[in-house]
Amino acid sequence: ESRWPYLFGAIVVPSLIQVVILPFLPESPRYLLLEKQNTSKAEKAFQTFLGKDDVSHEIEEVLAESRVQRNTKLVSVLELLRTRAVRWQVITVVVTMGCYQLCGLNAV
């Protein structure tokens, strides 16, 4: 019981390793392209990850996926429950997650 503080302090080591290594990791091509609007850096990131020079197809694919996501209509929880096609799936997931939270498995 007297060693609990050491257990809580053990998280410091992985955190410090992450802080040191994180600046050297490359940015995500998708993030660079969609969030930062930087096509040239995204292209270089794709080339680094994929190891090929022509990545125009991948860039177009990410842009097309982004357009599809922007055109997708979001629904509320009530609309989701009113839709007969997915009602039982949603109820099943909610009951399963509720039982998972209440059974104490997370605490273990």
N, C-alpha and C positions, 0 to 999 in steps of 0.2 A: 504494500500500500504506500510505502514511503517513496516509491519510485515513479509515481504518477506524474509529477512535474517533468521528469525526464522524457516521458512518453509524449507529453504535449510539446516539449521543446524540440523533439526530433523532427518536427515539420520545418524547422529553420534550415536544415541542411538542403533538402530538395528545393526549397524556395530560393536560397542563395544561388544554387546551381542554375536554376531557371533564369534568375535575374542576370547572371553572367552570360549565359548562352543565348538568350532571346534576341539581343540586338544583331546577332550574326545569322539568324535564320531568315530565309527569304520570305517576302510577302506572298500572299496568295494571289495568283493571277486573276481570279474572279473578283477579289476585293479591289485590286488595282484597277481593273477594267470598269466595274460597275459603281463602286463607291468613290474612288478617287478620280475617275474619268481619265486615267493615264494609259493610253493605248500602247505607247512605246515600252513602258516598264512592264506592262502586262505581257506583251509579246516576248520580251526578254525572259520573264519568269516562266512562261510556257516553254520557251526554248530550253531553259535550264532544266525544268522538270521532265520534259519529254525527250530531250536529246536530239531534236531535229530542227532544221532551219525554217521550214515552211509550217507555220502554225496558224495560218489565216483561217483554216477550217475550224479549228478549236475556238478561235475568237468569235467567229460568226455563230458558232453553236451556243456559246455563252450569251451572246447578245440576243439570239432568237429565244433562248430560254427565259431571259429577263423580260422580253416583250410579252411572252405568254403569261408569266407570273403577274405582270402589271395588269393584264386584261382579266385575270381570274377574280371572280367576285367572292369576297369574304362573307361568311354567314355567321350569325350570332349563335350562341348556345341554344336559345329557344328555337330558332329556325332549324338547327340541327336536330333537336328533339322532335320537332313537328314533322320532319321528313321520315316517312315510314320505311324507306329503304335502308336507313342507317340507324334507326332508333334503337334496335336491340343491340347492335354493336356498341353504341355509345353507352347504353345502360350497363352492359357487361363490363366495359372498361372502367366505368365509374365505380361499380360495386367491387370489382377486383382491386382497384387501387385503394379504395376505402378500407377494405379488409386488410390489405397489405400494411396500411398505415396504422390501423388499430390493433394488429396482432403483436406489435412490438418487435418485429423482425429488424427494423431499422436500428433499434436501440442495441441489438446484439451485435 
